[in-house]
Amino acid sequence: MTPHIPEITTAGAAANTVPNKTEAADTTAHIAVDGFDSLVPEIIDLDAPRDGVPLVIETQSGLERCAAALAAGHGPAGVDAERASGFRYGQRAFLVQIRREGSGTWLIDPEPFGDLSIVNDALRGVEWILHAASQDLPCLSELGMWPDKLFDTELAARLAGLPRVGLAAVIEQLLGFGLAKEHSAADWSTRPLPEPWLRYAALDVEVLTELREELIELLVADGKLEFAEQEFAAILEAGQAPPRIDPWRKTSGLHQIRDRRQLAAVRELWLERDSLAQKRDVAPGRLIPDSALVAAAKAMPATVPQLLGTKGFHGRAAQREAPRWLRCISTARTLEELPPLHLPTNAPPPPRVWADRDPEAAARLATARPLLQAKAEELNMPVENLLTPDYLRRVSWRPPVEPSEEGIAEELANLGARQWQIELVAPLITEAFQNPQPLPVKEARSVPAATAAAAAAPAATASAMTAAAAPDTAH
């Protein structure tokens, strides 16, 4: 049930309220609340779960008890997961938190179990509340968990136009609770998990149900609930993203490589590092960072001393595994088939070059962008939530043969835009394409006077010297 939020007045403006010296020295903001005799903190710290910190489920019998309790509960279920990003290999969950009215809060250690399908079965037909679902759904999916219905509080907050959409910020804005986030980047593979971490994890799902109700109220008031429901359905329909082709091409700093053999060296180093990281269950970057891969590939050393002397080659496993890394470089040096510098793509080029390559496409994009920005401001939402920017670039670069509203709508649907987005932006894009504004004329860059004078000086000197050296023909 949504907590009642009474009428409040800030302490500085509260009528007939004179704070004493102790209150005046307190830096915490206080407010006057109907029904309370004294001032209360403006933000109330949420520092303990209402039912206490639950024990971690790590046995089969405990998991069965958890599933039975969740199945017997009522209403939506708040769900969260904690990973060990930057510590362990991959993005698997090391703790799953679930809270549902009538069944309480449950903390589950997934490591002892093959999967959590028994929990997933207990929540069939139940709406799951997650914050930034795209971050947690992949690791939950690895455990055999996937919701039938979804409410994403982060996405709902964006559509509602909240200025800050982190979980702690949204809870503070809508519920008046302060939620600490100091353990969000912790190594959640630690065992046993410290009690403060478990308390933090339980609090992450403590008020998700109340938060959902407040967000629904905001969305309904602005006529955006249907927008949100379509967005949530699209996330579930999209499912898991397929494995990335050539994931090594996401190496940070790869743009520095301009030679295909050096690119092959990056690939061999990346694949070897990934294999070793998986074997040791450690984040690849904790062995050697991406920058070290690029540095070694650019240098292409032939010996271990040369490799260890390469500027920028460092990391925990740089010296200990130096022969391993050198073998990768040696392999790349002898390869006959080298990877292409760039993979073929149907994506449009960067907009900064459109004016030169296709001025008409550049005019379409330049005309449409401000129209969508104005509509987003009118709706009080980020423009990227009104329409994925890549969709606008693609339809601007390759518009339908007939740029009618129906043609634009069909193209946007093919790209993946939701129906609510199409209905709002297709008329605007059609107007922009049918009546594009001319691009601004490029002005020639003016040469500063000092630069021009400096450039002219050598020429003047040369002319004077030539004149001095020429024979005198006047006599």
Beta strands, then each sheet from edge to edge (+ up, - down):
strand 1: 8-10
strand 2: 30-33
strand 3: 40-41
strand 4: 44-45
strand 5: 56-57
strand 6: 77-83
strand 7: 93-100
strand 8: 104-108
strand 9: 127-130
strand 10: 149-152
strand 11: 177-178
sheet 1: 1+ 2- 3+
sheet 2: 4+ 11+
sheet 3: 5+ 8+ 7- 6+ 9+ 10+
end
